[in-house]
């Protein structure tokens, strides 16, 4: 029988440590370890065990459902537990080809309900989606939450420290508080092996399609309890109407309850162009300085201005009439010619990002005056449906994949020598 037993949850100062046991055939899909920890930049010492276990529970829940396993706990928060059935339905509707089984076995169901304050929070990575959510709710003075160990491996301490300083400077400029959570949560599961199992079935990888949404949300449970937070906003990555299987979705996120705290999947009605406009208007109105960090090269803090996602974000802002330099992109005079050349012959899109590029193209078409600007003329008639089908782009895609693997190996060898 497949089973994960959460043997012990230790809360001490600003650290939560989880000790667990994995049993059954599914053990091969996990890394060989029996504990991992979370470290907050402030004390969460008063967090009840039934709340402190939530980050572990949400991290393992999709695996439990997929592999029909038992998740064994000593205790769990009542309101959170009762919300599981609701957000599980989001997965069931998203992946009708999968039978979501499994169950949670607990000894105690603890009622930790509280009267919420006016305090809100939002997850903040420095990306476009998260920044749009921040400025939307700026007047509410949200507590900002950043999770280290999500997109950047914890081994790269120098990069994480640079990112921490980068985000802290933005928070200070906005006069907001930011809490950092250093988390080993991605060390629990062997993602490569799980992907080999689930991708042929769901046509989606595990992290993007199943894990990251609720796993990220769960980290906020101790902070929600400490500050009696009313709402926690998690920024949408996609827009209503987009046909995407993504673990962070309103059918999932909006039904998660961290005890009495409500989760809100924010900005789902807006596409990236709308979010760019939202940020641009905020900067123009408040004169606040906000830099974006969007680069696909996760092991850097400043944007490379040379990858598909950097290109996409730059043109998001340009299509709305904003200068991308205002949000931290360092561009020289030759940049736009290089962008056009690279996109036509080298840069390729993922299936999901083609949706974003079509939105950018439609936004440019609303502003016909930009068609006379030589920097943007090419985008009006470009066929994004065929953008990956030229022989040269197919070769480049293979080359880029090999290059990425080599870079990853070098980083592992160098570890903190960056």
Secondary structure as GFF3:
##gff-version 3
##sequence-region A 1 418
A	DSSP	beta_strand	3	12	.	.	.	ID=ss1
A	DSSP	beta_strand	15	23	.	.	.	ID=ss2
A	DSSP	three_ten_helix	25	29	.	.	.	ID=ss3
A	DSSP	beta_strand	35	40	.	.	.	ID=ss4
A	DSSP	alpha_helix	49	52	.	.	.	ID=ss5
A	DSSP	alpha_helix	54	66	.	.	.	ID=ss6
A	DSSP	beta_strand	70	77	.	.	.	ID=ss7
A	DSSP	alpha_helix	78	94	.	.	.	ID=ss8
A	DSSP	beta_strand	103	110	.	.	.	ID=ss9
A	DSSP	beta_strand	120	123	.	.	.	ID=ss10
A	DSSP	alpha_helix	128	136	.	.	.	ID=ss11
A	DSSP	three_ten_helix	138	140	.	.	.	ID=ss12
A	DSSP	beta_strand	143	148	.	.	.	ID=ss13
A	DSSP	alpha_helix	157	173	.	.	.	ID=ss14
A	DSSP	beta_strand	178	183	.	.	.	ID=ss15
A	DSSP	three_ten_helix	185	187	.	.	.	ID=ss16
A	DSSP	alpha_helix	191	202	.	.	.	ID=ss17
A	DSSP	alpha_helix	206	206	.	.	.	ID=ss18
A	DSSP	pi_helix	207	211	.	.	.	ID=ss19
A	DSSP	alpha_helix	212	218	.	.	.	ID=ss20
A	DSSP	alpha_helix	221	227	.	.	.	ID=ss21
A	DSSP	beta_strand	231	235	.	.	.	ID=ss22
A	DSSP	alpha_helix	250	253	.	.	.	ID=ss23
A	DSSP	beta_strand	257	258	.	.	.	ID=ss24
A	DSSP	beta_strand	261	266	.	.	.	ID=ss25
A	DSSP	alpha_helix	272	286	.	.	.	ID=ss26
A	DSSP	alpha_helix	308	319	.	.	.	ID=ss27
A	DSSP	three_ten_helix	324	327	.	.	.	ID=ss28
A	DSSP	alpha_helix	335	345	.	.	.	ID=ss29
A	DSSP	alpha_helix	351	366	.	.	.	ID=ss30
A	DSSP	three_ten_helix	368	372	.	.	.	ID=ss31
A	DSSP	three_ten_helix	377	380	.	.	.	ID=ss32
A	DSSP	three_ten_helix	384	386	.	.	.	ID=ss33
A	DSSP	alpha_helix	391	414	.	.	.	ID=ss34
###
